[in-house]
Amino acid sequence: MNIVANFMVDNVVANDVASDLELEQAANRWPAHHTVAVMPGSLPMGGVVPMTPVHAFEESPQCLCFGELNVSPVRTDITLDGLLAFSIAPVVTAREADAIVEATERFGYRDEAPGIATPPGMRMNKSVHWVADDALLRPIFERIGPLLPAEIDGLTLQPSLSHRLNMYRYDDQDVFNRHTDGDWPGYGLTNDRREMVEWLGLRSCLTMLLYLNGPDDGVQGGATRLYSPKGLWVDVTPQKGAALFFRHGFGPGSVLHQGCRVSGAVSKYVARINVMYARI
């Protein structure tokens, strides 16, 4: 009697463990991905690759369906002689950051960056662009939206980040030399997820640099250096799960910056995401 009872309990425990394992495996299962756009891609030292892909998953990966963040993000303004720059932390959890990194490695990093025009010697890192969806980006916006400027230069904040993510990987000795980010339209996917489409009537005003790892993960160097109009600078150290925001475009309020050199065996990962505004 006792032997049978113990055997039944052991089976229940084993089944529970197996169920948990199956759930975890399902959550980590990655759907197929495909190309949703191709465009010329600039190489670090000059030259263009004509058919550089932009990627998307065929469905939302379970591990990229983000939920509510338990910790309230905090905004910290950066003094930069009147220019708009600030950080928000935390924006994503360590596990969420790791999932984004794994997604991008599945697409594969390349020397060329699609739709990005940089002069030789400026962007000395690796790139991959992909189009995510609301499952990933809506929770992120809900976490940070109340901390973003409601209006910039007469344009009103829109309740959606662009779904096109410009990903960068900095390997040993990689650097993104001094530059100003351009402003962009917003992008998303068609209903069947087969093509990238441009959102009409929207324009980005802020760069969001989402740091996916940092010194605690072994990254050496890789600070984002922000320059003030007076030639001074502020170095922002990447912190996993935090994000840096600054004004972009080619107006007088845009922030000149650089991604400082990374050294060592651990690559730095960062996502550039565009914060969208519109004239209402």
C-alpha positions in Angstrom: 0.0 0.0 0.0 2.7 2.5 1.0 4.9 1.4 -1.9 2.1 2.0 -4.4 1.2 5.4 -2.8 4.8 6.5 -2.9 5.1 5.4 -6.5 2.0 7.4 -7.4 3.3 10.5 -5.7 6.7 10.2 -7.5 4.8 9.9 -10.8 2.8 13.1 -10.0 6.0 15.0 -9.2 7.8 13.7 -12.3 4.8 14.7 -14.5 4.8 18.2 -12.9 8.5 18.6 -13.6 8.0 17.3 -17.2 5.1 19.8 -17.7 7.2 22.7 -16.4 10.0 21.7 -18.8 7.6 21.4 -21.7 6.3 24.9 -21.0 9.8 26.3 -20.8 10.8 24.6 -24.0 7.6 26.0 -25.7 8.4 29.5 -24.5 11.9 29.2 -25.9 10.8 27.8 -29.3 11.6 30.1 -32.1 9.4 30.4 -35.2 10.8 30.6 -38.7 11.8 34.0 -40.0 12.0 35.6 -43.4 12.9 38.7 -45.3 10.3 41.5 -45.4 12.3 44.1 -47.3 15.6 44.5 -49.1 17.5 47.7 -49.6 21.1 49.0 -50.2 23.3 48.5 -47.2 26.4 50.6 -46.5 29.6 48.9 -45.5 31.9 50.2 -42.7 34.7 51.3 -45.0 32.6 52.4 -47.9 30.7 50.6 -50.7 27.2 49.3 -50.9 25.6 45.8 -50.8 22.5 46.2 -53.0 20.1 43.6 -51.5 20.6 43.8 -47.8 17.7 42.1 -45.9 15.3 43.3 -43.2 13.9 40.4 -41.2 10.8 39.4 -39.3 9.5 36.3 -37.5 6.5 34.5 -39.1 4.7 34.8 -35.8 5.5 36.4 -32.4 8.0 34.3 -30.5 6.6 33.5 -27.0 9.7 34.8 -25.3 9.3 38.2 -27.0 5.8 38.7 -25.8 6.6 41.0 -23.0 4.3 41.8 -20.1 4.0 44.3 -17.3 7.3 45.3 -15.6 7.1 44.9 -11.8 9.6 47.7 -11.2 8.6 51.2 -12.0 11.1 52.8 -14.5 12.8 56.1 -13.4 13.8 58.9 -15.7 17.2 60.7 -15.2 17.8 63.9 -17.1 21.3 64.5 -18.5 22.8 68.0 -18.4 24.0 68.8 -21.9 23.9 72.6 -22.3 20.2 72.7 -23.0 20.0 69.7 -25.3 17.4 67.0 -24.7 18.9 63.8 -23.3 17.8 61.5 -20.5 17.9 57.8 -19.5 15.2 55.5 -18.2 15.8 52.4 -16.2 14.7 49.7 -16.0 13.0 49.3 -19.4 13.4 45.6 -19.9 14.4 42.7 -17.6 17.7 40.8 -18.0 15.8 37.9 -19.4 13.9 40.0 -21.9 17.2 41.6 -23.0 18.7 38.2 -23.5 15.8 37.1 -25.6 16.2 40.1 -27.9 19.9 39.3 -28.3 19.1 35.7 -29.2 16.5 36.8 -31.7 19.0 39.0 -33.5 21.7 36.4 -33.6 19.2 34.1 -35.3 18.7 36.7 -38.1 22.5 37.0 -38.3 24.7 40.2 -38.0 26.3 41.6 -41.1 28.9 44.2 -42.0 26.4 46.2 -44.0 23.5 48.1 -42.6 20.3 48.3 -44.7 19.0 51.8 -45.5 21.8 53.5 -43.5 24.2 55.8 -45.3 27.5 56.5 -43.4 30.8 57.7 -44.7 33.8 55.3 -44.6 35.2 54.8 -41.2 32.2 56.0 -39.2 30.1 53.0 -38.4 32.6 50.3 -37.5 30.4 47.6 -36.1 27.9 44.9 -37.2 24.3 45.4 -37.9 21.0 43.6 -38.4 17.5 45.2 -38.9 14.3 43.5 -38.1 10.6 44.4 -37.7 9.0 43.4 -34.4 5.4 43.7 -33.4 3.1 45.0 -30.7 3.7 41.9 -28.5 7.3 43.2 -27.9 7.0 46.9 -28.4 3.6 47.9 -26.9 4.6 46.7 -23.3 7.9 48.6 -23.7 6.0 51.8 -24.7 3.6 51.4 -21.8 6.5 51.2 -19.4 8.2 54.4 -20.7 5.4 56.4 -22.3 4.6 58.5 -19.2 8.3 59.5 -18.9 8.6 60.7 -22.5 8.2 64.3 -23.7 4.5 64.7 -24.7 5.5 67.3 -27.4 8.6 68.2 -29.3 8.7 71.2 -31.7 5.0 71.2 -32.0 4.7 67.5 -32.7 2.8 65.2 -30.4 4.0 61.9 -29.0 2.4 58.9 -30.6 1.5 55.8 -28.5 3.7 53.4 -30.5 7.4 53.0 -31.1 8.5 52.2 -34.6 8.5 48.5 -35.1 11.7 48.5 -37.1 14.7 47.9 -34.8 18.2 48.8 -35.9 20.4 46.4 -34.0 24.2 46.8 -33.5 26.8 44.4 -32.2 30.2 45.8 -31.2 32.9 43.2 -31.2 36.5 43.7 -30.1 37.7 47.1 -31.3 34.4 48.1 -32.9 33.3 51.7 -32.6 30.7 54.1 -34.0 32.5 57.3 -34.5 31.0 60.8 -33.9 27.7 61.3 -35.7 24.1 62.6 -35.5 21.2 60.3 -36.0 18.7 61.1 -38.8 15.0 61.2 -38.2 12.9 58.3 -39.7 9.4 57.4 -40.6 7.8 54.6 -38.6 7.6 51.1 -39.9 5.5 48.0 -39.2 4.4 44.8 -40.9 1.5 44.0 -43.2 -1.3 41.8 -41.6 0.2 38.7 -43.1 3.7 39.7 -41.8 5.2 39.3 -45.3 6.3 42.9 -46.0 7.6 45.9 -44.1 5.3 49.0 -44.5 5.9 52.7 -43.7 3.5 54.5 -41.4 2.2 57.6 -43.0 2.1 60.9 -41.2 4.6 60.0 -38.4 8.2 61.1 -37.9 10.7 60.2 -35.2 12.1 62.9 -32.9 14.0 60.8 -30.3 16.6 58.0 -30.5 16.1 55.3 -28.0 19.2 53.2 -27.4 18.2 50.1 -25.5 21.2 48.5 -23.9 21.0 44.7 -23.9 24.2 44.1 -21.9 26.9 46.0 -20.1 29.9 45.8 -17.8 28.2 43.4 -15.4 28.2 40.9 -18.4 31.8 41.5 -19.2 31.6 44.3 -21.8 34.7 46.5 -21.7 34.3 50.0 -22.9 31.4 50.8 -25.2 30.1 54.0 -23.5 27.8 56.3 -25.5 29.5 59.7 -25.5 27.1 62.7 -25.8 28.6 66.0 -26.9 27.3 69.4 -25.8 27.3 72.4 -28.1 30.2 73.8 -26.1 32.4 70.7 -27.0 32.1 69.0 -23.6 30.8 65.5 -23.3 29.0 63.1 -21.0 29.7 59.3 -21.1 26.8 57.0 -20.5 27.8 53.5 -19.5 25.6 50.7 -21.0 23.5 49.1 -18.3 21.6 46.0 -19.3 17.9 46.8 -19.5 18.3 50.5 -19.4 17.7 53.0 -22.3 19.2 56.3 -23.3 17.1 58.9 -25.2 18.2 62.0 -27.1 17.0 64.4 -29.7 17.9 63.5 -33.3 17.4 64.7 -36.8 19.5 67.4 -38.4 18.3 70.5 -36.5 20.2 72.6 -33.9 18.8 70.6 -31.0 20.1 67.2 -32.2 22.7 65.5 -30.1 26.1 64.7 -31.6 27.3 61.4 -30.1 29.5 58.3 -30.6 29.5 54.7 -29.6 32.9 54.3 -27.9 35.3 51.5 -28.7 34.6 48.0 -27.2 37.6 45.8 -26.3 37.8 42.2 -25.2 35.9 39.0 -25.9 32.4 40.1 -24.9 30.4 41.9 -27.5 28.2 44.8 -26.7 24.6 44.7 -28.0 22.3 47.7 -28.4 19.0 48.4 -30.2 18.2 51.7 -31.8 14.4 52.3 -31.6 12.7 55.4 -32.9 10.2 57.3 -30.8 7.4 58.6 -33.0 5.7 62.0 -33.1 3.1 63.6 -35.4 1.5 67.0 -36.1 -2.1 66.8 -34.7 
